[in-house]
Amino acid sequence: MSLTDSQFMRYSRHLLMDDIGEQGQEKLLNAHVLIVGMGGLGCPVSLYLVAAGIGQLSICDGDTVDQTNLQRQVLYTPEDCGKPKVECAQKRLNALNLETQINVYADKVTSQILAHNYTLVVDCTDNLAARQQLNAHCHQQKIPFVSASALGWEGQLVAFDFGHNTSLCLNCIIDKDSPEPMMNCGNSGVVGPVLGAMGSLQATTVIRILLGYFQQHGQIQRYDGKNGQWLTLGAEANQQCVICGTR
């Protein structure tokens, strides 16, 4: 495909970069990304991906907007309380860029929702079971998977480019039979901008993968917002892993 005159203007700051340019922008325009979870992470991820020119974005969340969400979920306003998050998000995202096709699923992620032909899946959920479901699906389909979480002042991100490396997955790091963490945003709180930082990092990672600049398969990035520090951790494949193990 070739860019229109309007697209040349809209994405000119990408086109000026030698490592993106017209060819890279076309990759973004041809991508179909699924975001599962439209809370504190899904809001910034979706905003930046739509602004960047992702061609098709599917968003999945069964929740409605609550007043307690407004401290950190930047797509929503007080008038949205009680309404489905995905419908409110679609309205705001369409206002940002009508060229991006927005598909909405006002439900928990299901095998039917995952059955579509996605280029990449972004995990913005708040529970381990959903993360493991997405991890297993992406590994099976050999598509990239970008996952993040945050609690209190801290956030972390891990991404897997299953199209090029299937020997390590999320289940190697956190076993799928592990219990759900007792602490969560609902009972322990979270600093809103920490979610913004992690969501922005997720969006950047998505763009890096789509453009072919991602080399940190399974590497964990942790952010301590209170002390302003980043920590990078390596992970090893578990040969006994039920998702990606070789034995």
NORNORDA-V214133 format. One record per pair of residues at least 24 apart in sequence whose C-alpha atoms are under 10 Angstrom apart, sorted by sequence separation. I is the first residue (numbers start at 1). J is the second residue. If there is no record, write none. Layout:
BEGIN
i = <I & I>
j = <J & J>
END
This chain:
BEGIN
i = <2 & 28 & 29 & 30 & 31 & 32 & 33 & 34 & 35 & 36 & 37 & 38 & 39 & 61 & 62 & 64 & 109 & 110 & 114 & 117 & 119 & 120 & 121 & 122 & 123 & 124 & 125 & 126 & 135 & 138 & 139 & 142 & 145 & 198 & 1 & 28 & 29 & 30 & 31 & 32 & 33 & 34 & 35 & 36 & 37 & 38 & 60 & 61 & 109 & 118 & 119 & 120 & 121 & 122 & 123 & 124 & 135 & 138 & 145 & 198 & 1 & 3 & 27 & 28 & 29 & 30 & 31 & 32 & 33 & 34 & 35 & 36 & 37 & 38 & 39 & 59 & 60 & 61 & 111 & 115 & 117 & 118 & 119 & 120 & 121 & 122 & 123 & 124 & 139 & 140 & 197 & 25 & 26 & 27 & 28 & 29 & 38 & 47 & 59 & 135 & 139 & 1 & 25 & 26 & 27 & 28 & 44 & 47 & 58 & 59 & 138 & 139 & 197 & 1 & 25 & 26 & 40 & 43 & 44 & 46 & 139 & 194 & 25 & 39 & 40 & 43 & 44 & 59 & 139 & 194 & 39 & 40 & 41 & 42 & 43 & 44 & 59 & 138 & 139 & 152 & 194 & 40 & 41 & 42 & 43 & 58 & 151 & 152 & 193 & 194 & 39 & 40 & 41 & 42 & 43 & 57 & 136 & 151 & 152 & 39 & 40 & 123 & 135 & 136 & 150 & 151 & 191 & 38 & 39 & 40 & 123 & 135 & 136 & 150 & 151 & 155 & 191 & 39 & 57 & 123 & 134 & 135 & 152 & 153 & 154 & 155 & 38 & 39 & 122 & 132 & 151 & 152 & 153 & 154 & 14 & 132 & 151 & 152 & 153 & 156 & 13 & 131 & 132 & 150 & 151 & 152 & 153 & 155 & 156 & 11 & 131 & 136 & 150 & 151 & 152 & 153 & 154 & 155 & 10 & 11 & 120 & 135 & 150 & 151 & 153 & 154 & 155 & 156 & 157 & 10 & 11 & 43 & 47 & 51 & 64 & 120 & 132 & 150 & 152 & 153 & 155 & 156 & 157 & 10 & 46 & 50 & 54 & 56 & 57 & 58 & 59 & 60 & 61 & 62 & 63 & 120 & 132 & 133 & 151 & 152 & 155 & 159 & 46 & 49 & 50 & 53 & 55 & 56 & 57 & 58 & 59 & 60 & 61 & 62 & 63 & 132 & 150 & 151 & 154 & 155 & 157 & 158 & 47 & 48 & 51 & 52 & 53 & 54 & 55 & 56 & 57 & 58 & 59 & 60 & 61 & 62 & 63 & 131 & 132 & 149 & 150 & 156 & 157 & 173 & 7 & 39 & 43 & 47 & 50 & 51 & 53 & 54 & 55 & 56 & 57 & 58 & 59 & 60 & 61 & 62 & 128 & 149 & 150 & 156 & 159 & 172 & 38 & 39 & 42 & 46 & 50 & 53 & 54 & 55 & 56 & 57 & 58 & 59 & 60 & 61 & 62 & 128 & 129 & 148 & 150 & 158 & 159 & 173 & 37 & 38 & 48 & 50 & 51 & 52 & 54 & 59 & 60 & 61 & 128 & 129 & 150 & 157 & 161 & 169 & 170 & 37 & 47 & 50 & 51 & 60 & 128 & 129 & 149 & 150 & 160 & 168 & 169 & 43 & 47 & 50 & 59 & 60 & 128 & 129 & 148 & 149 & 159 & 167 & 168 & 38 & 49 & 50 & 128 & 129 & 147 & 148 & 164 & 166 & 167 & 50 & 128 & 147 & 165 & 60 & 127 & 128 & 148 & 161 & 164 & 165 & 126 & 127 & 148 & 160 & 161 & 58 & 146 & 147 & 159 & 160 & 161 & 162 & 146 & 159 & 160 & 161 & 162 & 127 & 146 & 159 & 160 & 161 & 58 & 126 & 147 & 158 & 159 & 160 & 126 & 146 & 158 & 159 & 160 & 58 & 145 & 146 & 158 & 159 & 57 & 145 & 157 & 158 & 159 & 56 & 144 & 157 & 158 & 159 & 173 & 56 & 58 & 59 & 61 & 146 & 157 & 158 & 172 & 173 & 60 & 61 & 145 & 156 & 157 & 158 & 172 & 173 & 60 & 144 & 156 & 157 & 170 & 172 & 173 & 176 & 144 & 155 & 156 & 157 & 169 & 171 & 172 & 175 & 176 & 155 & 156 & 168 & 169 & 170 & 171 & 172 & 175 & 176 & 32 & 34 & 154 & 155 & 156 & 168 & 169 & 172 & 173 & 32 & 33 & 34 & 35 & 36 & 154 & 155 & 167 & 168 & 169 & 172 & 29 & 32 & 34 & 37 & 153 & 154 & 155 & 167 & 168 & 171 & 172 & 29 & 36 & 37 & 146 & 153 & 154 & 166 & 167 & 168 & 170 & 171 & 172 & 36 & 37 & 145 & 146 & 148 & 150 & 152 & 153 & 154 & 167 & 169 & 171 & 172 & 36 & 144 & 145 & 147 & 148 & 149 & 150 & 152 & 153 & 154 & 168 & 170 & 171 & 172 & 35 & 124 & 148 & 152 & 153 & 154 & 156 & 158 & 167 & 169 & 170 & 171 & 124 & 153 & 154 & 155 & 156 & 157 & 158 & 168 & 169 & 46 & 154 & 156 & 167 & 168 & 169 & 45 & 158 & 166 & 167 & 168 & 124 & 166 & 167 & 34 & 45 & 123 & 166 & 167 & 34 & 42 & 122 & 41 & 42 & 43 & 122 & 34 & 41 & 42 & 34 & 41 & 42 & 122 & 32 & 33 & 34 & 40 & 41 & 122 & 32 & 33 & 34 & 35 & 36 & 37 & 38 & 39 & 40 & 41 & 121 & 32 & 33 & 34 & 35 & 36 & 37 & 38 & 39 & 40 & 120 & 10 & 31 & 32 & 33 & 34 & 35 & 36 & 37 & 38 & 39 & 31 & 32 & 33 & 34 & 35 & 36 & 37 & 30 & 31 & 32 & 33 & 34 & 35 & 36 & 37 & 120 & 35 & 36 & 120 & 119 & 7 & 37 & 36 & 36 & 36 & 140 & 139 & 140 & 139 & 41 & 42 & 136 & 137 & 41 & 136 & 41 & 135 & 136 & 40 & 41 & 40 & 33 & 34 & 35 & 36 & 132 & 68 & 72 & 74 & 71 & 72 & 73 & 71 & 72 & 73 & 71 & 72 & 70 & 71 & 72 & 73 & 74 & 69 & 72 & 73 & 72 & 40 & 45 & 40 & 41 & 44 & 45 & 48 & 49 & 52 & 40 & 43 & 44 & 45 & 47 & 48 & 40 & 41 & 42 & 43 & 44 & 45 & 46 & 47 & 49 & 50 & 54 & 40 & 41 & 42 & 44 & 45 & 46 & 48 & 49 & 40 & 41 & 44 & 45 & 48 & 49 & 52 & 39 & 40 & 41 & 43 & 44 & 45 & 46 & 47 & 48 & 54 & 41 & 42 & 43 & 44 & 45 & 46 & 49 & 40 & 41 & 42 & 44 & 45 & 49 & 40 & 41 & 44 & 45 & 48 & 41 & 42 & 41 & 42 & 45 & 41 & 33 & 31 & 28 & 28 & 31 & 27 & 30 & 25 & 28 & 24 & 27 & 28 & 27 & 25 & 26 & 27 & 24 & 25 & 20 & 24 & 20 & 23 & 24 & 20 & 19 & 19>
j = <26 & 52 & 53 & 54 & 55 & 56 & 57 & 58 & 59 & 60 & 61 & 62 & 63 & 85 & 86 & 88 & 133 & 134 & 138 & 141 & 143 & 144 & 145 & 146 & 147 & 148 & 149 & 150 & 159 & 162 & 163 & 166 & 169 & 222 & 26 & 53 & 54 & 55 & 56 & 57 & 58 & 59 & 60 & 61 & 62 & 63 & 85 & 86 & 134 & 143 & 144 & 145 & 146 & 147 & 148 & 149 & 160 & 163 & 170 & 223 & 27 & 29 & 53 & 54 & 55 & 56 & 57 & 58 & 59 & 60 & 61 & 62 & 63 & 64 & 65 & 85 & 86 & 87 & 137 & 141 & 143 & 144 & 145 & 146 & 147 & 148 & 149 & 150 & 165 & 166 & 223 & 52 & 53 & 54 & 55 & 56 & 65 & 74 & 86 & 162 & 166 & 29 & 53 & 54 & 55 & 56 & 72 & 75 & 86 & 87 & 166 & 167 & 225 & 30 & 54 & 55 & 69 & 72 & 73 & 75 & 168 & 223 & 55 & 69 & 70 & 73 & 74 & 89 & 169 & 224 & 70 & 71 & 72 & 73 & 74 & 75 & 90 & 169 & 170 & 183 & 225 & 72 & 73 & 74 & 75 & 90 & 183 & 184 & 225 & 226 & 72 & 73 & 74 & 75 & 76 & 90 & 169 & 184 & 185 & 73 & 74 & 157 & 169 & 170 & 184 & 185 & 225 & 73 & 74 & 75 & 158 & 170 & 171 & 185 & 186 & 190 & 226 & 75 & 93 & 159 & 170 & 171 & 188 & 189 & 190 & 191 & 75 & 76 & 159 & 169 & 188 & 189 & 190 & 191 & 52 & 170 & 189 & 190 & 191 & 194 & 52 & 170 & 171 & 189 & 190 & 191 & 192 & 194 & 195 & 51 & 171 & 176 & 190 & 191 & 192 & 193 & 194 & 195 & 51 & 52 & 161 & 176 & 191 & 192 & 194 & 195 & 196 & 197 & 198 & 52 & 53 & 85 & 89 & 93 & 106 & 162 & 174 & 192 & 194 & 195 & 197 & 198 & 199 & 53 & 89 & 93 & 97 & 99 & 100 & 101 & 102 & 103 & 104 & 105 & 106 & 163 & 175 & 176 & 194 & 195 & 198 & 202 & 90 & 93 & 94 & 97 & 99 & 100 & 101 & 102 & 103 & 104 & 105 & 106 & 107 & 176 & 194 & 195 & 198 & 199 & 201 & 202 & 92 & 93 & 96 & 97 & 98 & 99 & 100 & 101 & 102 & 103 & 104 & 105 & 106 & 107 & 108 & 176 & 177 & 194 & 195 & 201 & 202 & 218 & 53 & 85 & 89 & 93 & 96 & 97 & 99 & 100 & 101 & 102 & 103 & 104 & 105 & 106 & 107 & 108 & 174 & 195 & 196 & 202 & 205 & 218 & 85 & 86 & 89 & 93 & 97 & 100 & 101 & 102 & 103 & 104 & 105 & 106 & 107 & 108 & 109 & 175 & 176 & 195 & 197 & 205 & 206 & 220 & 85 & 86 & 96 & 98 & 99 & 100 & 102 & 107 & 108 & 109 & 176 & 177 & 198 & 205 & 209 & 217 & 218 & 86 & 96 & 99 & 100 & 109 & 177 & 178 & 198 & 199 & 209 & 217 & 218 & 93 & 97 & 100 & 109 & 110 & 178 & 179 & 198 & 199 & 209 & 217 & 218 & 89 & 100 & 101 & 179 & 180 & 198 & 199 & 215 & 217 & 218 & 102 & 180 & 199 & 217 & 113 & 180 & 181 & 201 & 214 & 217 & 218 & 180 & 181 & 202 & 214 & 215 & 113 & 201 & 202 & 214 & 215 & 216 & 217 & 202 & 215 & 216 & 217 & 218 & 184 & 203 & 216 & 217 & 218 & 116 & 184 & 205 & 216 & 217 & 218 & 185 & 205 & 217 & 218 & 219 & 118 & 205 & 206 & 218 & 219 & 118 & 206 & 218 & 219 & 220 & 118 & 206 & 219 & 220 & 221 & 235 & 119 & 121 & 122 & 124 & 209 & 220 & 221 & 235 & 236 & 124 & 125 & 209 & 220 & 221 & 222 & 236 & 237 & 125 & 209 & 221 & 222 & 235 & 237 & 238 & 241 & 210 & 221 & 222 & 223 & 235 & 237 & 238 & 241 & 242 & 222 & 223 & 235 & 236 & 237 & 238 & 239 & 242 & 243 & 100 & 102 & 222 & 223 & 224 & 236 & 237 & 240 & 241 & 101 & 102 & 103 & 104 & 105 & 223 & 224 & 236 & 237 & 238 & 241 & 99 & 102 & 104 & 107 & 223 & 224 & 225 & 237 & 238 & 241 & 242 & 100 & 107 & 108 & 217 & 224 & 225 & 237 & 238 & 239 & 241 & 242 & 243 & 108 & 109 & 217 & 218 & 220 & 222 & 224 & 225 & 226 & 239 & 241 & 243 & 244 & 109 & 217 & 218 & 220 & 221 & 222 & 223 & 225 & 226 & 227 & 241 & 243 & 244 & 245 & 109 & 198 & 222 & 226 & 227 & 228 & 230 & 232 & 241 & 243 & 244 & 245 & 199 & 228 & 229 & 230 & 231 & 232 & 233 & 243 & 244 & 122 & 230 & 232 & 243 & 244 & 245 & 122 & 235 & 243 & 244 & 245 & 202 & 244 & 245 & 113 & 124 & 202 & 245 & 246 & 114 & 122 & 202 & 122 & 123 & 124 & 203 & 116 & 123 & 124 & 117 & 124 & 125 & 205 & 116 & 117 & 118 & 124 & 125 & 206 & 117 & 118 & 119 & 120 & 121 & 122 & 123 & 124 & 125 & 126 & 206 & 118 & 119 & 120 & 121 & 122 & 123 & 124 & 125 & 126 & 206 & 97 & 118 & 119 & 120 & 121 & 122 & 123 & 124 & 125 & 126 & 119 & 120 & 121 & 122 & 123 & 124 & 125 & 119 & 120 & 121 & 122 & 123 & 124 & 125 & 126 & 209 & 125 & 126 & 210 & 210 & 99 & 130 & 130 & 131 & 134 & 243 & 243 & 244 & 244 & 147 & 148 & 242 & 243 & 148 & 243 & 149 & 243 & 244 & 149 & 150 & 150 & 144 & 145 & 146 & 147 & 243 & 186 & 190 & 192 & 190 & 191 & 192 & 191 & 192 & 193 & 192 & 193 & 192 & 193 & 194 & 195 & 196 & 192 & 195 & 196 & 196 & 190 & 195 & 191 & 192 & 195 & 196 & 199 & 200 & 203 & 192 & 195 & 196 & 197 & 199 & 200 & 193 & 194 & 195 & 196 & 197 & 198 & 199 & 200 & 202 & 203 & 207 & 194 & 195 & 196 & 198 & 199 & 200 & 202 & 203 & 195 & 196 & 199 & 200 & 203 & 204 & 207 & 195 & 196 & 197 & 199 & 200 & 201 & 202 & 203 & 204 & 210 & 198 & 199 & 200 & 201 & 202 & 203 & 206 & 198 & 199 & 200 & 202 & 203 & 207 & 199 & 200 & 203 & 204 & 207 & 201 & 202 & 202 & 203 & 206 & 203 & 206 & 207 & 206 & 207 & 210 & 207 & 210 & 207 & 210 & 207 & 210 & 211 & 211 & 210 & 211 & 212 & 210 & 211 & 207 & 211 & 208 & 211 & 212 & 211 & 211 & 213>
END
